[in-house]
Amino acid sequence: MKTIVLHPNIVNVESFREAISSQISGFAVEILSDSVNPDAVEIVVIWLEVMDCIRNFRNLKLILVCGSGVDTVINMVSLPQNIPLVRVVDRTLQDHVSDYVVMAVLNHTRCWNHYINLQHQKHWEWKKSYRTKPTIGIMGLGAMGNVTATKLIALGFKVCGWVRGEYPRIISDVYQGREALDNFAKHCEIMICMLPLTRETKGILNNDLFNRMPKGAYLINVGRGHHLIEDDLIAALDSNHLSGACLDVFECEPLQYNHPFWTHPKITITPHIAGILLAEEQAMQAAKLIRSFYNQTLKDVVNYHAGY
């Protein structure tokens, strides 16, 4: 019988197996083990890493990756790059990430951290906030970025975007390509990084980019920790060129106990919780992708060369 194999490290993998089994007929769904018949495997579902035995699956037709990115798996030598690779991005994950960004934007524009500090001091004081809503720039208008842009526009913010290449988009003010990055940055009073991590985007949040942003601009990073040159951010904050940052992802996770981000007064950190993976939601989206694959209507296949 045709088989779907799940990597054991998938979040709540047993719940995932039960959910996808209820959505897909004609397949056995198994968690990877020695009892799996390698010749029966047509689909594998992975998260964060590739199973070493994947090249033994001679009839493999599709690889699904749970979560919001493929950067952790795409360069693994065990990954067969002749097989279609697709991200499993469900609507709940999109909502979690976009809601986190909206929260971070509103916390900044309404000076929320300032008022929390005043509460701890038992001090009653008003602080000037933005007279007009700031312009927000979103780096990356993919599955997460477009949903985020829609929510921010609905709240009355002016939103522009930056993309590396062609993307379906819901906003008109889009800057495309590396040559347009500087012009994009100078409009960003709040910059949100939602990019995939590739060779080209690693370290893109750096001193050069920060210097092109307006003085007092704010940074939100929900992409990947390796997008950010951490020392450059601290320098930009300490010089008062940037007013603050909200970071959910870091170069090394968990964040080291003595890392300066923990105690920096202008940095808000969260432990990589912007997007929460729910097994049942991911499984239902995976089932839709599998049906689309066999119906030959599958879209958004990862470009191995581009890295996303």
N, C-alpha and C positions, 0 to 999 in steps of 0.2 A: 504494500500500500504506500502511496506517496506520503512523504513525511515532512513535517515542519519541525525543525530542531531549535530549541531555545537555549541560549547561553545561561548557565546557572546563576550568573551574577545579576541578571535582570531583577529590578526591584519587584519584590513580591511575586517571584517567578511562578509559583504554584497557582496563585490567583490569575496571573496572566495566562497560564496554560488553560485553565478552566474557561476563562472568558473567550479566548480565541477559538477554543474547541466548539463553543456554542454558536459561533458566528460562521464557521467554515465547515463545509461538508466535503467528504471525499479525501480527507487527509487524516493521518495520525499525527498528533501533536505530542512531542516528547521533549523532556528536558535532557540535555546532553549527558550521555552515559555510555559505558562500554557496550551496552546492549543494543544501541542504535545501529540499524543496518545502513552502512554508508551509501550503498547503491540506491536506497530508497529516498534519500534526502534531496528535496528539490528547493527548499527554502530554509534559510537560517535567520534567526532574529538575535541580534547581539546588542550589548551595551558596554561602552568604554573599552572593550578589548575583543580581539578575534580569537576563537578557539583554535588551538594549534592543529587540530585534525581537519580543518576546513578543506584542505586540498585533497583529502581522501573522498570527499563527496563529489564523485565524478559526474553526477547528473544534476548538480546544483544549478539553479536557474535565477535565483533572486536572493539578495542580502538586504535585510531591513535593520536599521540602526535606531534604537530607542533614544529619546532625548533630543536636545536642541542642536547638536552639532556632530560632525563626523571627524573632527580634527584628531581625536584620540585613536582612531582606527585606520584612517586613510593611508597612512604611511607605513603601516605594519607590513613586514615582508610576507607574512602568512596570508595577507588579503589578496585573493585572486582578482586582478583588475579587469578581467574580461567578463565579469559578472555584474549585472546592474545592481547599483547600490542606492538605496532610498532611505531618507530620514522618516521616522515615524513621529510626526508633529501633530498632536491632537489639539482640538479647540480648547480643552481645559488648560493644557500647557501654554498655549498662546495667551489665554486670559490671565493666567497666573503671572507670566512675565510682564505683560503689558500693564496689568494692575499694579505690579511692583513699581514700574517706571512712573506711572501716574502718581502713585503715592510719593515717590522720591521728588518728583517735580513740585507737587503741592507742598510737601514738607519744606522744600527750599524756598519757594515763593512766598509762603506764609510764615517763614521764620520759626518753624516748629521746634527745632532743636534749641533755639534761643529761649523760647518760652519754657521748655522743659528745664533748662538750666536755671531760669529765674524761679521756677517752682521749688527746685531743690534749695535755693537760697532764701525762699519765702519773701521774694521781692516782687513788687507790683510795678511793672513798667511797660510802656508801649514802645514798639520798635517800628520804624518805617519799613514797609515792604515795597514791592514793585508798584509804581503808580499805574503802569500799563503792563499787560502780560508780556513777558519776554519772548523773543524768537527762539524756538527750539530747533536744533538740528539733529537729525537721526542718521547715524552712520549705519547703513544696511537696511534695505527695504524688502526683506524677504518675508518669510512666514510670520516672524515676530514683529518686524519693523512696521509693516503695513497696518497690522492690527493696532499697534501702539499709536501710530500716526492718526488713525481714525478716532481713537478715544481722546487724544489731546486736542484735535481740531474741534471735536464736539464740545470741549470745555472752553473753547474760544481762543486757544493758542494759535499763533502763526507757526507753521511747521514747514521746514525745508528738509531735504534729504540728500545724502551722498551715496552713490553706488559705484562699484567698479565697472560694471557692464550693464547690459540691458536687463531690465526687470519689470514685471508687471507692477504698476504703481497706482496709488490712489490720490497722490498729491501732484500738483503741477510744478512746484518749485524744486526741481531735482538737479543736482550737480553730478556729472558723470565723468569718471576717470581720474587718474592721479593728478592730471594737470589742472583739474578744477577744485582740488582739495583745499588749497589756500583760500580761494574765493569763498568757498563754502564756510570755512572756519571763521572768517571775519564776521559772518552774520550770526554766529551761534552764541547767544547769551546763555543758553543751556545746551550742552552737547551730550548726546546719548550714544554710546557705542553698543551696537547690536550686530556687529559684523561676525561672519565666520572667521575662524583662525586659519590663516594660510601663510605661506612664505612671504607673500606681499603685504599682509596686514599685521604680521608680528611686529610689535614695537611701534605701531602707527600713532599711538597716543604718547607723544614725546614733546620735548622742549620746543622744537620747531613749530609743531602744531599749536601748542599752548600759546606761544608768542603771537600767533596770528588771530587768536580769539580775542574778543573785546575784553578790556580790563574789567575784572569783577565777574567773569563768566564762571559757570558751574559745570562740573563733569559728573556724568553718571555712567558707570561701566557695568553692563550685564552681559557682555560678550564673553571674552576669555581673559584670564589674568595676564597672559603673554601679550595681549594687545598693548599693555601699559608699561612704559619705562618708569618704574616706581620712584626712583630718585628724581627724575624730571618733574613728577607731580609734586613731590615734597618741595622742591625748589620753587615751583610756580606758586604754590600756596604760601610759602614763607616770604616770598617777595611781594605778596598781595596782588599778583597779577590775576590769579584765579581766587575766587572767594571761597570755594569749598568743593568737596567731592563726595559722592555716594558710591561705594564699591561693594559689589556682591561676589566678585571673582578675583582671584589672586594668582600670582606667578607660582607660589608654592602653597598648597592647601593640605592640611589646615594651616592657617597663618601662624607663624612661629610666635612663641610667647613674648619674645623681646622685640618683635617687629615694631618699628616706629608708627605704623598706621594705627595701632591699638590706642595710643594716647594722643594722637595729633588732634588738636581742637577743631580743625576744619574738615576732618574726615569722618564720615559715617560708614561703618562697615556692617555687613551681614554675612553669615557663613554659607554662601552659595545656595540661597533658598528662594531666589526669585522665581525659578521654575520648579514646580513639584511634580514628579512623575507619579501618576496614578495607574496602577496595573490594568484595571478594567478599561479605562479610557484609551490607554496605549494599545491594548489588545484589539479594541474595536476599530481603531484607525489602521492597525496592521492588517486586519481582515479586509478592510476596504481596499487597501493597497494591493493585497494578494489577488482579490477579485479583479481589480483594474489591470493587473499584470496579465492574467490569463484571458481577459477580454481585449487585450492589446490597446488599452486606453490609459496606461500608466504615464504620469507626468512627473516632472521635477526629479528626474534621475540625476544623481550626483555626477558632476564632471570630474573625473579623477585628476585631470591635468590642472584644472582651476582650483581644486581642493574643496569645492562645495557644490 
